[in-house]
């Protein structure tokens, strides 16, 4: 009897976790992506940061996995907060944000998620195919950290490379 109750409890908790995992809403199809990007550029310019565009949709398992990784990993979360203003740009059947993506050079050609880095003036400085950051059934923390370091404001500042 106790074994049966334990089995039922286990099955119920698995089902609840699956339902709640699918309920995660990282991307807002109703958001005005162009306005959010403009605000992020302004904020990044004032704070000496870059803009990190995470483009994907709530339908995209890899998009949600990436978001979960950078939220739960303190090193990655801090790296993002220190160096970037983050915007989640939706791409779904409800809102493909075609004009925004066209203005960014059609990053969706790499699949989803795809990451675009803008400087504090709004200039596109890098588009990243997320497949290069994958490992197993998720993204590699080490590869993501390297990517974030390589495109941080300090990394592309010429003054960082002047011999003293």
N, C-alpha and C positions, 0 to 999 in steps of 0.2 A: 504493500500500500504506500509506504513512504517513498519507495523507488518510483512508483507510478506518479506520485505527486511531484517529485523532483523532475521527472521527464517532462511532464506537462508544463511545469514552471520554466524549464529550459527552453522548450519549444516556444512558449509564449514570449519570453524575453528576446529570443532570436527574431521572431516576427515583429515585435515592437521596435527593435533596433533597425530592422530593414525598412520599416515604414517611416521611421523618423529620419533615417539617412536619406531617403528619397524626398523628404519634405524640405531639405535644405534649399534655400533661395539665395544664391550669391548674386545672380544677375537680375536686373529689373527691366523687363521688356518695355515698360512704359517710360523709362527714364529718357531724358533728353541728353544723349551721349555727347553731342557737340557742345552743349552748355556745360556739362560736367567736365569735359576736357578743357574748355576755356578757363573755368574756375581753377582746375588743377594746375594749369600752366601759370596762372597768376600767382597762386600760392607757392608753387615750386620756385618761381623767379624771386619772390620775396624771401624765401627760406634757404636759397642756395641749394635746391634739390633738383632732381629730375622727376619726370612723370612716368609712372609705370602703368601701362595699359594692359590689363589682363582681358583678352577678348575670348569670349566663348558663350556658353549658355547653361542653364540649369539642366538641360537634357544631356549634357556632356559629362560622363563619368570622370574622364581625365581632368576636366576643368575643376570639378568639385574636389577631386583628390589633390590637385595642386593647391587649391585654396586651403584645404584642411591642413596640408603639410606646412604651409607658410604661417598659418595661424597658430598651430600647436607647437612648432619648433621655435623656441625662444630666440635662437641665434638668427634664424631667417626673418622672424617677425621684427626683431630689433634692427636688422640690416635694412629692411624695407622702410621702417618708420624713420630711421636716421637719414636715409639717402633719397627717398622717393615719396611722391604723392601718388597714391594708388587709385585707379579708376577701373571698375569692372564694366566693360563695354559688352552689351548683350548682342548676340547673334542667334536668332531663333526664327521660327516661322512667323511668330507674332511681330517681330521687329528685327530685320536683318541689318539695320543701320548701314545701308549700302552707300550713302553719300559720305558718311564718316570714314568707312573702310576704303572707299575710293581715294579720299584725301590722304590716307595713310599708305597708299601704294598697294592696296589689295592684299593685306597680310593674311587673309583667309586662305590664300593659296597654299599655305603651310599646314592647314588643318587647325584643329582646336584642342587645347587652348593655344593661342599664339600671343606673344608678348611684344609690345612696341614700347620703346624708350624714346621719350621726347626730352629735350633740354628745357630749361626754365624760360626759354623764349618761344617754345613750341616747335622747334626744329626737330625733325625725325632724325635720330642718331643711330637707331638699331632696331631691327625686327628679328625676333628669335623664334625659330621653329622649336617647339617644346619637345619634340621627339628626341632631340639631342640631350635633353635633361632627364630622360627617363631611365629607370632601372627597375626591372621586374614589372610588377603591376602598379607602379607609382613613379614618382620622380625622386631622383637621388638628391638627398640633402646637400651633399658635397658639390655636386654639379650645379645645383641651384645657387648655392652660396658663391661659387666661383663666377657664375653668370652675373649675379648682383654686384659682386666686387668689381668685375671687369667693366661694368657700365655705370658705375657710380660717378658722381661729379668729380671726385678726387682722381679717379683712375684716368679720366680723359682731360684733366687739367694739365696743360703743358708745363706749368710751374712744378708739377710733381716730378718732372724728369730733368730739371736743371741741376747740374752738379753744384755743390756748395763748397 
